[in-house]
Amino acid sequence: MMRVGVAEYFDSSHYIPGHEKCGKVHGHTYRVEVEVEGELKNGMVIDFADLKKALKDAVEELDHRLINEIIENPTCENICLYIYERLKGKLKDVKIVRVRLYEGKDKWVELIL
């Protein structure tokens, strides 16, 4: 069993309804990482290009958008769950074990599966 991971970036704006500071529209550069695990097949768990494409497709709708138009309460945690749900349908032959979403450079949430 081995783990493989990739990262992708996207830029979006959002606001957190009812939050004192984050209730105003503001933007972030997000970094999202996904790790998968599985058995080696032809020397690979999954081709990096295939994993990268799945992640890019999963975040494409969020890029350069107001995330509130897509996710009602777009906290970093809910955005991470949204990305995971989109990835689940794209990655059939491997197990997703971690999705980590950075909101800027020094804040993150992590979904461990």
PyMOL commands that place a pseudoatom at each C-alpha (Angstrom):
pseudoatom trace, name=CA, resn=MET, resi=1, chain=A, elem=C, hetatm=0, pos=[0.000, 0.000, 0.000]
pseudoatom trace, name=CA, resn=MET, resi=2, chain=A, elem=C, hetatm=0, pos=[1.337, 3.431, -0.944]
pseudoatom trace, name=CA, resn=ARG, resi=3, chain=A, elem=C, hetatm=0, pos=[0.133, 7.028, -0.729]
pseudoatom trace, name=CA, resn=VAL, resi=4, chain=A, elem=C, hetatm=0, pos=[0.268, 9.587, -3.503]
pseudoatom trace, name=CA, resn=GLY, resi=5, chain=A, elem=C, hetatm=0, pos=[-0.623, 13.264, -3.291]
pseudoatom trace, name=CA, resn=VAL, resi=6, chain=A, elem=C, hetatm=0, pos=[-1.002, 16.378, -5.410]
pseudoatom trace, name=CA, resn=ALA, resi=7, chain=A, elem=C, hetatm=0, pos=[-1.876, 20.027, -4.813]
pseudoatom trace, name=CA, resn=GLU, resi=8, chain=A, elem=C, hetatm=0, pos=[-3.789, 22.673, -6.729]
pseudoatom trace, name=CA, resn=TYR, resi=9, chain=A, elem=C, hetatm=0, pos=[-4.491, 26.393, -6.215]
pseudoatom trace, name=CA, resn=PHE, resi=10, chain=A, elem=C, hetatm=0, pos=[-7.556, 28.521, -6.828]
pseudoatom trace, name=CA, resn=ASP, resi=11, chain=A, elem=C, hetatm=0, pos=[-8.632, 32.089, -6.055]
pseudoatom trace, name=CA, resn=SER, resi=12, chain=A, elem=C, hetatm=0, pos=[-12.099, 32.873, -4.750]
pseudoatom trace, name=CA, resn=SER, resi=13, chain=A, elem=C, hetatm=0, pos=[-14.069, 35.276, -2.622]
pseudoatom trace, name=CA, resn=HIS, resi=14, chain=A, elem=C, hetatm=0, pos=[-16.603, 34.514, 0.076]
pseudoatom trace, name=CA, resn=TYR, resi=15, chain=A, elem=C, hetatm=0, pos=[-18.197, 35.810, 3.237]
pseudoatom trace, name=CA, resn=ILE, resi=16, chain=A, elem=C, hetatm=0, pos=[-19.343, 33.975, 6.340]
pseudoatom trace, name=CA, resn=PRO, resi=17, chain=A, elem=C, hetatm=0, pos=[-22.943, 35.008, 7.140]
pseudoatom trace, name=CA, resn=GLY, resi=18, chain=A, elem=C, hetatm=0, pos=[-23.225, 36.498, 10.623]
pseudoatom trace, name=CA, resn=HIS, resi=19, chain=A, elem=C, hetatm=0, pos=[-19.462, 36.476, 11.315]
pseudoatom trace, name=CA, resn=GLU, resi=20, chain=A, elem=C, hetatm=0, pos=[-18.181, 39.754, 12.799]
pseudoatom trace, name=CA, resn=LYS, resi=21, chain=A, elem=C, hetatm=0, pos=[-14.956, 39.987, 10.763]
pseudoatom trace, name=CA, resn=CYS, resi=22, chain=A, elem=C, hetatm=0, pos=[-15.490, 37.525, 7.899]
pseudoatom trace, name=CA, resn=GLY, resi=23, chain=A, elem=C, hetatm=0, pos=[-19.077, 38.641, 7.206]
pseudoatom trace, name=CA, resn=LYS, resi=24, chain=A, elem=C, hetatm=0, pos=[-17.776, 41.056, 4.580]
pseudoatom trace, name=CA, resn=VAL, resi=25, chain=A, elem=C, hetatm=0, pos=[-16.885, 39.831, 1.091]
pseudoatom trace, name=CA, resn=HIS, resi=26, chain=A, elem=C, hetatm=0, pos=[-13.173, 39.094, 0.916]
pseudoatom trace, name=CA, resn=GLY, resi=27, chain=A, elem=C, hetatm=0, pos=[-10.895, 36.834, -1.079]
pseudoatom trace, name=CA, resn=HIS, resi=28, chain=A, elem=C, hetatm=0, pos=[-8.248, 34.160, -0.614]
pseudoatom trace, name=CA, resn=THR, resi=29, chain=A, elem=C, hetatm=0, pos=[-5.787, 32.173, -2.609]
pseudoatom trace, name=CA, resn=TYR, resi=30, chain=A, elem=C, hetatm=0, pos=[-6.574, 28.597, -1.598]
pseudoatom trace, name=CA, resn=ARG, resi=31, chain=A, elem=C, hetatm=0, pos=[-4.242, 25.617, -1.812]
pseudoatom trace, name=CA, resn=VAL, resi=32, chain=A, elem=C, hetatm=0, pos=[-5.874, 22.220, -1.744]
pseudoatom trace, name=CA, resn=GLU, resi=33, chain=A, elem=C, hetatm=0, pos=[-4.044, 18.926, -1.346]
pseudoatom trace, name=CA, resn=VAL, resi=34, chain=A, elem=C, hetatm=0, pos=[-5.409, 15.433, -1.818]
pseudoatom trace, name=CA, resn=GLU, resi=35, chain=A, elem=C, hetatm=0, pos=[-3.762, 12.174, -0.796]
pseudoatom trace, name=CA, resn=VAL, resi=36, chain=A, elem=C, hetatm=0, pos=[-4.888, 8.777, -2.004]
pseudoatom trace, name=CA, resn=GLU, resi=37, chain=A, elem=C, hetatm=0, pos=[-3.684, 5.282, -1.292]
pseudoatom trace, name=CA, resn=GLY, resi=38, chain=A, elem=C, hetatm=0, pos=[-3.819, 1.997, -3.068]
pseudoatom trace, name=CA, resn=GLU, resi=39, chain=A, elem=C, hetatm=0, pos=[-1.902, -0.956, -4.376]
pseudoatom trace, name=CA, resn=LEU, resi=40, chain=A, elem=C, hetatm=0, pos=[0.701, -0.595, -7.079]
pseudoatom trace, name=CA, resn=LYS, resi=41, chain=A, elem=C, hetatm=0, pos=[-0.533, -1.361, -10.584]
pseudoatom trace, name=CA, resn=ASN, resi=42, chain=A, elem=C, hetatm=0, pos=[2.132, -1.212, -13.272]
pseudoatom trace, name=CA, resn=GLY, resi=43, chain=A, elem=C, hetatm=0, pos=[4.410, 0.514, -10.763]
pseudoatom trace, name=CA, resn=MET, resi=44, chain=A, elem=C, hetatm=0, pos=[1.934, 3.280, -9.797]
pseudoatom trace, name=CA, resn=VAL, resi=45, chain=A, elem=C, hetatm=0, pos=[-0.922, 3.831, -7.394]
pseudoatom trace, name=CA, resn=ILE, resi=46, chain=A, elem=C, hetatm=0, pos=[-2.383, 6.389, -9.813]
pseudoatom trace, name=CA, resn=ASP, resi=47, chain=A, elem=C, hetatm=0, pos=[-0.824, 8.488, -12.542]
pseudoatom trace, name=CA, resn=PHE, resi=48, chain=A, elem=C, hetatm=0, pos=[-0.024, 11.950, -11.129]
pseudoatom trace, name=CA, resn=ALA, resi=49, chain=A, elem=C, hetatm=0, pos=[-1.632, 13.506, -14.215]
pseudoatom trace, name=CA, resn=ASP, resi=50, chain=A, elem=C, hetatm=0, pos=[-4.919, 11.683, -13.547]
pseudoatom trace, name=CA, resn=LEU, resi=51, chain=A, elem=C, hetatm=0, pos=[-4.942, 12.659, -9.876]
pseudoatom trace, name=CA, resn=LYS, resi=52, chain=A, elem=C, hetatm=0, pos=[-4.078, 16.274, -10.710]
pseudoatom trace, name=CA, resn=LYS, resi=53, chain=A, elem=C, hetatm=0, pos=[-6.873, 16.419, -13.320]
pseudoatom trace, name=CA, resn=ALA, resi=54, chain=A, elem=C, hetatm=0, pos=[-9.414, 15.040, -10.830]
pseudoatom trace, name=CA, resn=LEU, resi=55, chain=A, elem=C, hetatm=0, pos=[-8.426, 17.676, -8.278]
pseudoatom trace, name=CA, resn=LYS, resi=56, chain=A, elem=C, hetatm=0, pos=[-8.418, 20.483, -10.854]
pseudoatom trace, name=CA, resn=ASP, resi=57, chain=A, elem=C, hetatm=0, pos=[-11.890, 19.421, -12.017]
pseudoatom trace, name=CA, resn=ALA, resi=58, chain=A, elem=C, hetatm=0, pos=[-13.114, 19.306, -8.396]
pseudoatom trace, name=CA, resn=VAL, resi=59, chain=A, elem=C, hetatm=0, pos=[-12.120, 22.928, -7.700]
pseudoatom trace, name=CA, resn=GLU, resi=60, chain=A, elem=C, hetatm=0, pos=[-12.834, 24.382, -11.143]
pseudoatom trace, name=CA, resn=GLU, resi=61, chain=A, elem=C, hetatm=0, pos=[-16.313, 25.634, -10.211]
pseudoatom trace, name=CA, resn=LEU, resi=62, chain=A, elem=C, hetatm=0, pos=[-14.893, 27.520, -7.192]
pseudoatom trace, name=CA, resn=ASP, resi=63, chain=A, elem=C, hetatm=0, pos=[-12.109, 29.316, -9.054]
pseudoatom trace, name=CA, resn=HIS, resi=64, chain=A, elem=C, hetatm=0, pos=[-12.644, 33.068, -9.432]
pseudoatom trace, name=CA, resn=ARG, resi=65, chain=A, elem=C, hetatm=0, pos=[-16.152, 32.860, -7.998]
pseudoatom trace, name=CA, resn=LEU, resi=66, chain=A, elem=C, hetatm=0, pos=[-18.053, 34.120, -5.002]
pseudoatom trace, name=CA, resn=ILE, resi=67, chain=A, elem=C, hetatm=0, pos=[-18.251, 30.781, -3.200]
pseudoatom trace, name=CA, resn=ASN, resi=68, chain=A, elem=C, hetatm=0, pos=[-21.499, 31.790, -1.461]
pseudoatom trace, name=CA, resn=GLU, resi=69, chain=A, elem=C, hetatm=0, pos=[-23.213, 31.276, -4.831]
pseudoatom trace, name=CA, resn=ILE, resi=70, chain=A, elem=C, hetatm=0, pos=[-22.235, 27.581, -4.583]
pseudoatom trace, name=CA, resn=ILE, resi=71, chain=A, elem=C, hetatm=0, pos=[-21.991, 26.784, -0.855]
pseudoatom trace, name=CA, resn=GLU, resi=72, chain=A, elem=C, hetatm=0, pos=[-24.482, 28.392, 1.526]
pseudoatom trace, name=CA, resn=ASN, resi=73, chain=A, elem=C, hetatm=0, pos=[-22.076, 28.703, 4.480]
pseudoatom trace, name=CA, resn=PRO, resi=74, chain=A, elem=C, hetatm=0, pos=[-18.623, 28.678, 2.866]
pseudoatom trace, name=CA, resn=THR, resi=75, chain=A, elem=C, hetatm=0, pos=[-16.403, 28.121, 5.865]
pseudoatom trace, name=CA, resn=CYS, resi=76, chain=A, elem=C, hetatm=0, pos=[-13.060, 26.521, 5.126]
pseudoatom trace, name=CA, resn=GLU, resi=77, chain=A, elem=C, hetatm=0, pos=[-14.431, 23.287, 6.609]
pseudoatom trace, name=CA, resn=ASN, resi=78, chain=A, elem=C, hetatm=0, pos=[-17.479, 23.292, 4.320]
pseudoatom trace, name=CA, resn=ILE, resi=79, chain=A, elem=C, hetatm=0, pos=[-15.366, 24.128, 1.261]
pseudoatom trace, name=CA, resn=CYS, resi=80, chain=A, elem=C, hetatm=0, pos=[-13.089, 21.192, 2.097]
pseudoatom trace, name=CA, resn=LEU, resi=81, chain=A, elem=C, hetatm=0, pos=[-16.103, 18.861, 2.378]
pseudoatom trace, name=CA, resn=TYR, resi=82, chain=A, elem=C, hetatm=0, pos=[-17.436, 20.169, -0.948]
pseudoatom trace, name=CA, resn=ILE, resi=83, chain=A, elem=C, hetatm=0, pos=[-14.129, 19.380, -2.664]
pseudoatom trace, name=CA, resn=TYR, resi=84, chain=A, elem=C, hetatm=0, pos=[-14.055, 15.903, -1.101]
pseudoatom trace, name=CA, resn=GLU, resi=85, chain=A, elem=C, hetatm=0, pos=[-17.580, 15.146, -2.327]
pseudoatom trace, name=CA, resn=ARG, resi=86, chain=A, elem=C, hetatm=0, pos=[-16.619, 16.160, -5.869]
pseudoatom trace, name=CA, resn=LEU, resi=87, chain=A, elem=C, hetatm=0, pos=[-13.427, 14.084, -5.718]
pseudoatom trace, name=CA, resn=LYS, resi=88, chain=A, elem=C, hetatm=0, pos=[-15.265, 10.956, -4.531]
pseudoatom trace, name=CA, resn=GLY, resi=89, chain=A, elem=C, hetatm=0, pos=[-17.052, 10.646, -7.842]
pseudoatom trace, name=CA, resn=LYS, resi=90, chain=A, elem=C, hetatm=0, pos=[-13.859, 11.046, -9.855]
pseudoatom trace, name=CA, resn=LEU, resi=91, chain=A, elem=C, hetatm=0, pos=[-11.492, 8.670, -8.032]
pseudoatom trace, name=CA, resn=LYS, resi=92, chain=A, elem=C, hetatm=0, pos=[-12.826, 5.117, -8.172]
pseudoatom trace, name=CA, resn=ASP, resi=93, chain=A, elem=C, hetatm=0, pos=[-9.702, 2.919, -8.096]
pseudoatom trace, name=CA, resn=VAL, resi=94, chain=A, elem=C, hetatm=0, pos=[-7.982, 4.519, -5.091]
pseudoatom trace, name=CA, resn=LYS, resi=95, chain=A, elem=C, hetatm=0, pos=[-8.985, 5.456, -1.550]
pseudoatom trace, name=CA, resn=ILE, resi=96, chain=A, elem=C, hetatm=0, pos=[-8.959, 9.145, -0.639]
pseudoatom trace, name=CA, resn=VAL, resi=97, chain=A, elem=C, hetatm=0, pos=[-7.257, 9.383, 2.751]
pseudoatom trace, name=CA, resn=ARG, resi=98, chain=A, elem=C, hetatm=0, pos=[-6.819, 13.126, 3.231]
pseudoatom trace, name=CA, resn=VAL, resi=99, chain=A, elem=C, hetatm=0, pos=[-8.023, 16.433, 1.826]
pseudoatom trace, name=CA, resn=ARG, resi=100, chain=A, elem=C, hetatm=0, pos=[-6.325, 19.544, 3.195]
pseudoatom trace, name=CA, resn=LEU, resi=101, chain=A, elem=C, hetatm=0, pos=[-7.445, 23.062, 2.298]
pseudoatom trace, name=CA, resn=TYR, resi=102, chain=A, elem=C, hetatm=0, pos=[-5.283, 26.108, 3.051]
pseudoatom trace, name=CA, resn=GLU, resi=103, chain=A, elem=C, hetatm=0, pos=[-7.017, 29.459, 3.328]
pseudoatom trace, name=CA, resn=GLY, resi=104, chain=A, elem=C, hetatm=0, pos=[-4.008, 31.639, 2.592]
pseudoatom trace, name=CA, resn=LYS, resi=105, chain=A, elem=C, hetatm=0, pos=[-0.533, 30.551, 3.674]
pseudoatom trace, name=CA, resn=ASP, resi=106, chain=A, elem=C, hetatm=0, pos=[-0.950, 29.811, 7.360]
pseudoatom trace, name=CA, resn=LYS, resi=107, chain=A, elem=C, hetatm=0, pos=[-4.479, 28.498, 8.017]
pseudoatom trace, name=CA, resn=TRP, resi=108, chain=A, elem=C, hetatm=0, pos=[-5.874, 25.126, 7.014]
pseudoatom trace, name=CA, resn=VAL, resi=109, chain=A, elem=C, hetatm=0, pos=[-8.475, 22.477, 7.638]
pseudoatom trace, name=CA, resn=GLU, resi=110, chain=A, elem=C, hetatm=0, pos=[-7.954, 18.814, 7.048]
pseudoatom trace, name=CA, resn=LEU, resi=111, chain=A, elem=C, hetatm=0, pos=[-10.415, 16.038, 6.368]
pseudoatom trace, name=CA, resn=ILE, resi=112, chain=A, elem=C, hetatm=0, pos=[-8.876, 12.723, 7.386]
pseudoatom trace, name=CA, resn=LEU, resi=113, chain=A, elem=C, hetatm=0, pos=[-10.674, 9.656, 6.076]
for i in range(1, 113): cmd.bond("trace and resi %d" % i, "trace and resi %d" % (i + 1))
show_as sticks, trace
zoom trace
